[in-house]
Amino acid sequence: MSTLIRLRKGLNIKLAGKAEKILLPEVAVTRYGVRFADFPGLVARLEVQEGDRVMAGSVLFHDKAFPEIKFVSPVSGVVKEIIRGEKRALIEVVIEQQGNERIDFGPADPLGITREQVTEKLLKSGLWPVLRQRPYHIVARPGTVPRDIFISAFDTAPLAPDLDFAMANVHGGHLQAGINALTRLTDGKIHISQDAEGSRVAELKNLKNVEFHRFSGPHPAGNVGVQIHHIAPVSKGEVVWTLDLQDVVAIGKLFGTGFHDREKVIALAGPGAQHRKYHRIRPGASVSGVLKGNLGEGNLRIISGNVLTGKKISPDGSFGFYDNMVTVIPEGDYHEFFGWAAPGLKKFSYWRTFLSKLVPGREYELDTNLHGGHRAFVVTGHYENVLPMDIYPVHLLKAIMAGDIELMENLGIYEVAEEDFALCEYIDPSKTEIQELIRSGINMMIKEMN
């Protein structure tokens, strides 16, 4: 049995609206979009124009610095729209689904081919972007050999889906093949982290060529960055890769069938959703199918991902490339007069300012209201209480603000990603966009290294 790693620091946000463990069939939608914002650190070069016909697996755009990294269409159809922002920066490529044509990349036994051949198949099929690297939390760079590969088999974010339930309903038989392919990409270990009880899914429990770890504790115990820190931290000059558990299945499908197929089981959750259940969906699909008949009343915010790290989208917006849930919560577009002076029996807070602290097991229908305005950066000494990593978060943030590259290195910038600081942002009385600040620091490091 693997060793249990106990984490004391962190915070479980008591948000109401968890998804019921019932899986609904995939809802047919015709709008699919690939958002370039899902891939920080890359510069897009389009390979299609509006009106072009594409198949599932056809290349839509590639990275300027690494042209072999390709981003493909999840479905067959017509390029309906290319959405651009300021300075014509690419925002999203929208596909209108028509037909079911797919590119056949050919099946192969990953254990019977070379590392270079495994890499080539992942790159050509457009599955390579599921691999992300630390440092920098960006799409893995081809040509590098990671020290290890890390996979988190549980999620502790607010209302996060039960990955055991999701994996039990993913078309089986491909998980081990995905692991076999990953073993060809590294000379190190494949680490899989589970919660304290371990997995209940037989296919996952019986995996070969992996090393299991168990974690207990509050969020962010399920973050792969926290797990890396406690298993085998990343030092300067080292590279490790991470990926989602369901994407291991997608890699296995590619080698088993020859097709690019990233169908996922995701959760619809949150107090703003009426029928909170699990759905089959492909990344890039419009969430309109999942939301149809499931939205409550009032002004609601729809989030692709969880409430701490997800992105706000429209009711027909595209499901994120790396996300595993859709969350719906009320917009906090109201002014609360002397709200800080109220007893707060219906409010959740990290700080001991409300009477709700006397009811520790209660769940709350939280909204997006900041309950205060932006103010000067306040040093509270509490970030360390929600970040279970041996780094100094305030010192690192100030080093980023100062643009001090050497100090950022010494304070652990190579280990962290935005999601690891999400709770720091949540409890921050200054309302500082801490995750954006971390990404700006990472971008500084990438620019410096280049």
Secondary structure, 3 states (H helix, E strand, C coil): CCCEEECCCCCCCCECCCCCCCEECCCCCCEEEEEHHHCCCCCEEECCCCCCEECECCEEEEECCCCCCEEECCCCEEEEEEEECHHHCEEEEEEEECCCCECCCCCCCHHHCCHHHHHHHHHHHCCHHHCEEECCCEECCCCCCCCCEEEECCCCCCCCCCHHHHHHCCCCCCHHHHHHHHHCCCCCCEEEEEECCCCCCHHHHCCCCCEEEEEECCCCCCCHHHHHHHHCCCCCCCCEEEEEHHHHHHHHHHHHHCCCCCCEEEEEECCCECCCCEEEECCCEECHHHHCCCECCCCEEEEECCCCCCEEECCCCECCCCCCEEEEEECCCCCCCCHHHCCCCCCCCCCCCCHHHHCCCCCECCCCCCCCCCCCCCCCCCHHHHCCCCCCHHHHHHHHHHCCHHHHHHCCCCCCCHHHHHHHHHHCCCCCCHHHHHHHHHHHHHHHHC
